[in-house]
Amino acid sequence: MTVLSPALDAELANDRVTLFTAIKLTVGEDTIRLLDGSMDLEIAGEAFGGEDPVYGVWESVDAFEDGTGDEAPGLMFTLGPVDDGAALALSSPDMQGEAVQLYFGVMNETTGAVIGDPLLLFDGEVDMPKHEFGKEMLQVSLECVGGMERLFFEDEGIKLAPTFHQQVWPDENGFNHVTGIQDNIYWGTNKPTSAV
C-alpha cells in the first residue's frame, strides 16, 4: 500500500517524470509559497512560484530527517531574501512557531499542471531562524521541527525566545539581539549527566 495519491503513484512509475518540491511558510500575516525552480505552479488552488517578490527565493534545503526514538522530525532550509527588510522579518524572534509545510510532487512538463495530489513530506514549525550575511551574501536559515516536538515539552508554552521571555518578564530585553546559538541551553530541566 502506498501513501501517494493514485495519479501521483502511476506517474512515478513512468520512465520520465518532472519532479518538484514546494515549501509553504507563514511570516506573520503573510504566506510564502516557493518552488525549488523558477516555474509557477498551482497546487490545491494556491499559487507557488520560484520567487516571492517580498521575501526572495528558496536557496537550499538540508537532508530531511525523520525522527526516531525521542527525536521529532526536523528540517532546515535557506531563503535568499530580497533585501535587509525581508531578512529582518525572516530572522525575527517572532518567526519561532510559524507554520512550515514541505511537499513533493510531479507535474506535466507540457501543460505545467500538477499530476495527482502532492505528498506532504513535512508539517511543522520554525524552531530557530538564523540570519547569515557576508560579502555579496544575504541568507536566512530556518531550522524547523515537526509538530510532535511539542510532545517532548513538560511545559508546552515555554520557549527560549524574546517573545516568551517578555511575557514572563515585561521590559526585559536580554534575548532581543541573540541569534545563531550553537550550544544547547537546558532551560527548565537539568543538563544530562555523562554516562562515562
C-alpha angles and dihedrals in degrees: 000000000000132000090215123100111258093248093049091046092051093047092051089057090064122099094242125034136164109227129196138181123209133193129202119196132174118220108185105294093349129085120208117206112186136172129208091245142038097269132103122234137175111226119183090338094310125112116236123185144174093253136029111214092221105032104029132222139332104249106179147340128211122226111295111246120211106205121240131188108349095351126097121217113277139198135185124192136166130226127198104219120214094231145345092281092057091046090051092051093047094047095043118123086239088072090075107107096018114142121258129185127182120199134190122201151143130247136197104252093210101046100024090230121145112244115223122330117319115242115249102228099175134017113178146104140270111269102176132003118204123198111212123185140163142136106340090344131109118167141153118206117201119203108202135191131200122256089255089069088084090063088069093059120096089199106031098199098054115106130167092234137109094250095057093037091056092048088062097034110026116211092015104130101178095121099043097098101031113115137157099024107184100179122079111250111202108213122177093005138062121264109260113259121237117259091217 
